Amino acid sequence: MKIVVIGGTGLIGSKTVAILRQSGHEVVAASPQGGVNTITGEGVKEAVAGAQVVIDLANSPSFEDKAVLEFFEASERNLIPAEAAAGVRHHVALSIVAIDRTDNGYFRAKVAQEKLIVASGIPYTIIRSTQFMEFLGGIADSSADGNIVRLPPILFQPIAADDVAATVADVALGPPRHGIVEIAGPERAPFNTIIGRYLKAVGDKREVVSDPGARYWGGPVEERSLVPLGDARLGRVGLDEWLRRSQARA
Ligand SMILES: NC(=O)c1ccc[n+]([C@@H]2O[C@H](COP(=O)([O-])OP(=O)(O)OC[C@H]3O[C@@H](n4cnc5c(N)ncnc54)[C@H](OP(=O)(O)O)[C@@H]3O)[C@@H](O)[C@H]2O)c1
């Protein structure tokens, strides 16, 4: 089966491409560095021609509110007609848990992306994941005020990129769900505890403080704003195991 992975060179994309190639599929890892750009449309038609499945794992180079919204909207607007013309039978996209009940600029852009997919007429599955463990450092940096990392007192359930990629590959090889599948890490704990464990493990001396006034990427959050409310598929790699693996790789 021909499978195109848009963003196939990224964190989740490269892992997904490797898993799918190992199961013997013809996989195109599409990205601007390989001449496929979903914003300009360059190479998109050619890449998806003959594909049964397209997996969209692209991400915006800028997280600024307007830029990220334009990225996901333009990207789907170029992909959808190309996929329709090619007769693609399954469009899989990676989104984020709680984007429609938690407000920030990045989440609004993902909501816009999901809406275009649902309205596209192409059979689809949207996978909503919690935050990647690989993103914990970025979250700490975005919440830092000098040597203090201020986090809202909410629940957090990050997932390892390896678990995300395994689910993406599995979903892509199955039938379209015409709906959403949620995935999360195996461990749910207070935000400050998880970021504190991460910083300690990587030798980052910044102090983590639980602050009810702190926001998440500029938006207000409550206790369950970032975790699945219903049943979610759980990853297998816990934070300690992920830290061990990352340190072994370093
Ligand atoms: N971070 C999280 O915690 C989290 C949680 C849930 C869901 N997600 C979602 O997961 C998805 C993948 O994230 P990631 O961290 O794996 O991304 P990433 O590592 O930043 O990789 C981004 C990929 O997008 C490609 N790309 C950038 N501009 C493009 C364009 N104009 N046309 C085609 N491809 C383009 C990049 O290609 P180049 O290498 O050529 O630049 C790269 O392959 C994103 O949609 C994100 O919203 C993230």
The ligand as an SDF file (V2000), in Angstrom:
LIG
                    3D

 48 52  0  0  0  0  0  0  0  0999 V2000
    3.9280   18.7550   20.6670 N   0  0  0  0  0  0  0  0  0  0  0  0
    2.9310   18.0960   21.2310 C   0  0  0  0  0  0  0  0  0  0  0  0
    2.9530   17.8430   22.4530 O   0  0  0  0  0  0  0  0  0  0  0  0
    1.7570   17.6380   20.3790 C   0  0  0  0  0  0  0  0  0  0  0  0
    0.7070   16.9700   21.0040 C   0  0  0  0  0  0  0  0  0  0  0  0
   -0.3170   16.4710   20.2060 C   0  0  0  0  0  0  0  0  0  0  0  0
   -0.3010   16.6680   18.8240 C   0  0  0  0  0  0  0  0  0  0  0  0
    0.7250   17.3630   18.2370 N   0  0  0  0  0  0  0  0  0  0  0  0
    0.7320   17.4980   16.7660 C   0  0  0  0  0  0  0  0  0  0  0  0
    1.6320   16.5430   16.2490 O   0  0  0  0  0  0  0  0  0  0  0  0
    1.9920   16.9220   14.9100 C   0  0  0  0  0  0  0  0  0  0  0  0
    3.4650   16.5760   14.6540 C   0  0  0  0  0  0  0  0  0  0  0  0
    4.2720   17.2820   15.5730 O   0  0  0  0  0  0  0  0  0  0  0  0
    5.8650   17.0460   15.6290 P   0  0  0  0  0  0  0  0  0  0  0  0
    6.3220   17.5590   16.9500 O   0  0  0  0  0  0  0  0  0  0  0  0
    6.1960   15.6520   15.2030 O   0  0  0  0  0  0  0  0  0  0  0  0
    6.3590   18.0600   14.4860 O   0  0  0  0  0  0  0  0  0  0  0  0
    7.8680   18.4750   14.1300 P   0  0  0  0  0  0  0  0  0  0  0  0
    8.8530   17.5530   14.7360 O   0  0  0  0  0  0  0  0  0  0  0  0
    7.9900   19.9360   14.3780 O   0  0  0  0  0  0  0  0  0  0  0  0
    7.9040   18.2120   12.5470 O   0  0  0  0  0  0  0  0  0  0  0  0
    7.2080   19.0460   11.6870 C   0  0  0  0  0  0  0  0  0  0  0  0
    7.1930   18.4270   10.3170 C   0  0  0  0  0  0  0  0  0  0  0  0
    6.3750   19.2630    9.4810 O   0  0  0  0  0  0  0  0  0  0  0  0
    7.0990   19.4780    8.2900 C   0  0  0  0  0  0  0  0  0  0  0  0
    6.6630   20.7240    7.6660 N   0  0  0  0  0  0  0  0  0  0  0  0
    6.8810   22.0010    8.0700 C   0  0  0  0  0  0  0  0  0  0  0  0
    6.3780   22.8740    7.1640 N   0  0  0  0  0  0  0  0  0  0  0  0
    5.8160   22.1210    6.1860 C   0  0  0  0  0  0  0  0  0  0  0  0
    5.1740   22.4250    4.9790 C   0  0  0  0  0  0  0  0  0  0  0  0
    4.9840   23.7050    4.5780 N   0  0  0  0  0  0  0  0  0  0  0  0
    4.7520   21.4120    4.1710 N   0  0  0  0  0  0  0  0  0  0  0  0
    4.9440   20.1140    4.5420 C   0  0  0  0  0  0  0  0  0  0  0  0
    5.5520   19.7540    5.6960 N   0  0  0  0  0  0  0  0  0  0  0  0
    5.9870   20.7480    6.4990 C   0  0  0  0  0  0  0  0  0  0  0  0
    8.5610   19.5140    8.7120 C   0  0  0  0  0  0  0  0  0  0  0  0
    9.3720   19.3340    7.5680 O   0  0  0  0  0  0  0  0  0  0  0  0
   10.9190   19.8540    7.5190 P   0  0  0  0  0  0  0  0  0  0  0  0
   11.6850   18.8490    8.3210 O   0  0  0  0  0  0  0  0  0  0  0  0
   11.2530   19.8290    6.0550 O   0  0  0  0  0  0  0  0  0  0  0  0
   10.9180   21.2260    8.1020 O   0  0  0  0  0  0  0  0  0  0  0  0
    8.5760   18.3330    9.6620 C   0  0  0  0  0  0  0  0  0  0  0  0
    8.6620   17.1180    8.9410 O   0  0  0  0  0  0  0  0  0  0  0  0
    1.6240   18.4090   14.7800 C   0  0  0  0  0  0  0  0  0  0  0  0
    0.4950   18.5250   13.9220 O   0  0  0  0  0  0  0  0  0  0  0  0
    1.2090   18.8200   16.2010 C   0  0  0  0  0  0  0  0  0  0  0  0
    0.1650   19.7690   16.2010 O   0  0  0  0  0  0  0  0  0  0  0  0
    1.7500   17.8350   18.9860 C   0  0  0  0  0  0  0  0  0  0  0  0
  1  2  1  0
  2  3  2  0
  2  4  1  0
  4  5  1  0
  4 48  2  0
  5  6  2  0
  6  7  1  0
  7  8  2  0
  8  9  1  0
  8 48  1  0
  9 10  1  0
  9 46  1  0
 10 11  1  0
 11 12  1  0
 11 44  1  0
 12 13  1  0
 13 14  1  0
 14 15  2  0
 14 16  1  0
 14 17  1  0
 17 18  1  0
 18 19  2  0
 18 20  1  0
 18 21  1  0
 21 22  1  0
 22 23  1  0
 23 24  1  0
 23 42  1  0
 24 25  1  0
 25 26  1  0
 25 36  1  0
 26 27  1  0
 26 35  1  0
 27 28  2  0
 28 29  1  0
 29 30  1  0
 29 35  2  0
 30 31  1  0
 30 32  2  0
 32 33  1  0
 33 34  2  0
 34 35  1  0
 36 37  1  0
 36 42  1  0
 37 38  1  0
 38 39  2  0
 38 40  1  0
 38 41  1  0
 42 43  1  0
 44 45  1  0
 44 46  1  0
 46 47  1  0
M  CHG  2   8   1  16  -1
M  END
$$$$
